[in-house]
Amino acid sequence: MVAERDGRVLGVHLVGPHVSEMIAESQLIVGWDAEPSDVAHHVHPHPTLSEAVGEAFLTLAGRGLHQQA
């Protein structure tokens, strides 16, 4: 995830198998000029690949669930 300091998401880079399953949500977020906190309200079920996208946006919003302090 690439975001401005004020929060606006500028782009998303995904590499690896099955990224085609994760790109749609990222494209919508970039296209809507969303902020990471906007994405934090979306459901990202566990265990799924989309959970990784959700966790990355939660981290940008300062609310990551799996980050060490």
Backbone as a chain_set.jsonl record, in Angstrom:
{"seq": "MVAERDGRVLGVHLVGPHVSEMIAESQLIVGWDAEPSDVAHHVHPHPTLSEAVGEAFLTLAGRGLHQQA", "coords": {"N": [[0.838, -1.155, 0.0], [0.539, 2.2, -0.815], [0.475, 5.288, 0.525], [-0.461, 8.703, 1.159], [0.823, 10.939, 3.667], [-1.317, 12.161, 4.912], [-3.256, 10.282, 4.672], [-4.637, 9.504, 2.268], [-4.956, 6.93, -0.125], [-2.639, 6.07, -2.522], [-1.791, 4.053, -4.22], [-1.539, 0.487, -4.881], [0.439, -2.359, -4.562], [0.714, -5.635, -5.547], [2.083, -8.845, -5.31], [2.545, -12.174, -6.216], [1.132, -15.53, -5.896], [-2.326, -15.883, -6.69], [-3.051, -13.178, -6.483], [-4.85, -11.964, -8.108], [-7.267, -12.368, -6.939], [-7.364, -10.478, -5.005], [-7.109, -7.936, -6.029], [-9.321, -6.428, -6.917], [-10.757, -5.101, -4.792], [-8.731, -3.381, -3.923], [-8.358, -1.782, -6.193], [-10.819, -0.45, -6.294], [-10.668, 1.066, -3.951], [-8.48, 2.776, -4.438], [-9.49, 4.067, -6.706], [-11.679, 5.424, -5.634], [-10.503, 7.318, -4.08], [-10.144, 6.685, -1.402], [-9.54, 6.598, 2.163], [-7.347, 4.874, 4.436], [-8.743, 4.435, 6.858], [-11.369, 4.374, 5.995], [-11.545, 1.896, 4.778], [-11.231, 0.222, 6.887], [-13.696, -0.289, 7.924], [-14.827, -2.196, 6.332], [-15.734, -5.629, 5.801], [-13.508, -8.257, 6.217], [-13.218, -11.408, 5.918], [-12.018, -14.175, 7.896], [-10.434, -17.285, 7.542], [-9.098, -15.749, 4.739], [-7.832, -14.632, 1.539], [-8.395, -11.969, 1.12], [-8.287, -10.942, 3.626], [-5.656, -10.245, 4.105], [-5.373, -7.914, 2.594], [-7.191, -6.269, 3.945], [-5.938, -6.174, 6.48], [-3.574, -4.821, 5.854], [-4.566, -2.261, 5.175], [-5.77, -1.613, 7.616], [-3.464, -1.398, 9.174], [-2.24, 0.85, 7.974], [-4.115, 2.684, 8.819], [-3.517, 2.817, 11.431], [-4.529, 0.866, 13.051], [-3.825, -1.82, 13.033], [-4.223, -5.33, 13.441], [-2.398, -7.364, 13.796], [0.139, -6.413, 14.444], [3.218, -5.585, 15.989], [3.905, -3.469, 18.74]], "CA": [[0.0, 0.0, 0.0], [1.232, 3.473, -0.871], [-0.483, 6.301, 0.97], [0.074, 9.986, 1.588], [0.857, 11.07, 5.124], [-2.648, 12.537, 5.408], [-4.105, 9.12, 4.636], [-5.164, 9.108, 0.96], [-4.254, 5.807, -0.732], [-2.183, 6.414, -3.867], [-1.645, 2.86, -5.043], [-1.386, -0.811, -4.233], [1.28, -3.289, -5.302], [0.506, -7.007, -5.1], [2.925, -9.796, -6.013], [2.437, -13.534, -5.714], [0.016, -16.325, -6.405], [-3.705, -15.552, -6.322], [-3.299, -11.747, -6.254], [-6.021, -11.543, -8.88], [-8.404, -12.436, -6.034], [-7.289, -9.365, -4.059], [-6.891, -6.65, -6.687], [-10.558, -5.669, -7.159], [-11.007, -4.182, -3.685], [-7.683, -2.359, -3.927], [-8.63, -0.855, -7.293], [-11.939, 0.398, -5.888], [-10.206, 1.99, -2.913], [-7.676, 3.801, -5.095], [-10.38, 4.812, -7.594], [-12.581, 6.256, -4.84], [-9.691, 8.192, -3.227], [-10.465, 6.316, -0.019], [-8.502, 6.621, 3.181], [-7.286, 3.576, 5.11], [-9.787, 4.306, 7.879], [-12.6, 4.001, 5.303], [-11.483, 0.467, 4.498], [-11.282, -0.49, 8.166], [-15.091, -0.633, 8.203], [-15.232, -3.297, 5.46], [-15.555, -6.974, 6.347], [-12.476, -9.094, 5.597], [-13.366, -12.639, 6.677], [-10.844, -14.983, 8.229], [-9.204, -17.013, 6.798], [-9.217, -15.517, 3.295], [-6.774, -13.788, 0.994], [-8.767, -10.563, 1.281], [-7.915, -10.532, 4.98], [-4.345, -9.597, 4.01], [-5.627, -6.549, 2.12], [-7.806, -5.563, 5.065], [-4.936, -5.951, 7.524], [-2.657, -3.771, 5.389], [-5.24, -0.975, 5.319], [-5.892, -1.358, 9.056], [-2.149, -0.948, 9.636], [-2.092, 2.243, 7.54], [-5.032, 3.502, 9.628], [-3.055, 2.787, 12.821], [-5.366, -0.068, 13.804], [-3.47, -3.176, 12.647], [-4.497, -6.34, 14.45], [-1.288, -8.3, 13.946], [1.375, -5.638, 14.448], [3.839, -5.374, 17.291], [4.084, -2.044, 19.075]], "C": [[0.895, 1.233, 0.0], [0.202, 4.54, -0.533], [0.243, 7.59, 1.329], [0.048, 10.047, 3.11], [-0.499, 11.442, 5.709], [-3.663, 11.418, 5.26], [-4.589, 8.649, 3.29], [-4.311, 7.999, 0.35], [-3.922, 6.16, -2.178], [-2.091, 5.209, -4.782], [-1.446, 1.614, -4.203], [-0.537, -1.685, -5.147], [1.067, -4.67, -4.707], [1.364, -7.932, -5.954], [2.712, -11.168, -5.4], [1.25, -14.267, -6.296], [-1.32, -15.81, -5.871], [-3.954, -14.064, -6.06], [-4.498, -11.244, -7.058], [-7.28, -11.592, -8.028], [-8.451, -11.242, -5.076], [-7.283, -7.996, -4.723], [-8.164, -5.811, -6.821], [-10.83, -4.663, -6.046], [-9.983, -3.056, -3.674], [-7.927, -1.329, -5.022], [-9.774, 0.073, -6.93], [-11.5, 1.456, -4.881], [-9.388, 3.12, -3.531], [-8.569, 4.674, -5.976], [-11.309, 5.761, -6.859], [-11.829, 7.261, -3.971], [-9.99, 7.94, -1.75], [-9.257, 6.491, 0.893], [-8.491, 5.271, 3.879], [-8.373, 3.389, 6.164], [-11.147, 3.967, 7.261], [-12.676, 2.497, 5.093], [-11.617, -0.348, 5.77], [-12.701, -0.928, 8.506], [-15.589, -1.794, 7.344], [-14.967, -4.629, 6.153], [-14.497, -7.713, 5.527], [-12.451, -10.411, 6.375], [-12.054, -13.397, 6.854], [-11.222, -16.451, 8.105], [-9.478, -16.858, 5.302], [-8.023, -14.681, 2.839], [-7.102, -12.312, 1.186], [-8.442, -10.043, 2.678], [-6.556, -9.823, 4.981], [-4.479, -8.15, 3.543], [-6.214, -5.72, 3.259], [-6.815, -5.23, 6.157], [-3.961, -4.847, 7.12], [-3.298, -2.385, 5.536], [-5.475, -0.624, 6.784], [-4.576, -0.835, 9.622], [-1.908, 0.497, 9.232], [-2.969, 3.179, 8.363], [-4.624, 3.517, 11.097], [-3.833, 1.814, 13.695], [-5.057, -1.521, 13.471], [-3.673, -4.171, 13.771], [-3.294, -7.224, 14.745], [0.067, -7.592, 13.912], [1.914, -5.522, 15.869], [4.039, -3.88, 17.519], [5.529, -1.64, 18.997]], "O": [[1.885, 1.296, 0.729], [-0.814, 4.679, -1.215], [1.401, 7.576, 1.747], [-0.672, 9.287, 3.757], [-0.809, 11.095, 6.848], [-4.813, 11.571, 5.673], [-4.934, 7.475, 3.161], [-3.086, 8.108, 0.309], [-4.806, 6.507, -2.961], [-2.291, 5.329, -5.99], [-1.219, 1.675, -2.995], [-0.767, -1.744, -6.355], [1.222, -4.859, -3.5], [1.373, -7.82, -7.18], [2.701, -11.302, -4.176], [0.47, -13.718, -7.074], [-1.411, -15.359, -4.73], [-4.976, -13.718, -5.467], [-5.089, -10.218, -6.722], [-8.265, -10.929, -8.351], [-9.462, -11.021, -4.411], [-7.44, -6.986, -4.037], [-8.079, -4.583, -6.835], [-11.104, -3.495, -6.323], [-10.334, -1.899, -3.441], [-7.725, -0.134, -4.806], [-9.713, 1.267, -7.225], [-11.921, 2.61, -4.962], [-9.578, 4.287, -3.188], [-8.417, 5.895, -5.988], [-11.69, 6.798, -7.403], [-12.455, 7.986, -3.198], [-10.076, 8.876, -0.954], [-8.111, 6.525, 0.443], [-9.514, 4.588, 3.915], [-8.871, 2.277, 6.337], [-11.986, 3.348, 7.914], [-13.744, 1.897, 5.216], [-12.072, -1.492, 5.73], [-12.885, -1.849, 9.302], [-16.669, -2.325, 7.603], [-14.075, -4.732, 6.994], [-14.582, -7.783, 4.301], [-11.744, -10.524, 7.377], [-11.12, -13.266, 6.063], [-12.306, -16.814, 8.561], [-10.037, -17.76, 4.679], [-7.303, -14.103, 3.653], [-6.204, -11.495, 1.39], [-8.335, -8.834, 2.883], [-6.335, -8.904, 5.77], [-3.78, -7.266, 4.039], [-5.776, -4.596, 3.504], [-6.84, -4.128, 6.707], [-3.567, -4.031, 7.952], [-2.639, -1.442, 5.974], [-5.386, 0.546, 7.158], [-4.573, 0.07, 10.456], [-1.427, 1.294, 10.038], [-2.609, 4.336, 8.583], [-5.288, 4.146, 11.921], [-3.809, 1.913, 14.921], [-5.93, -2.378, 13.607], [-3.335, -3.894, 14.922], [-3.187, -7.776, 15.841], [1.038, -8.143, 13.393], [1.153, -5.378, 16.826], [4.31, -3.129, 16.582], [5.86, -0.481, 19.246]]}, "num_chains": 1, "name": "protein.A"}
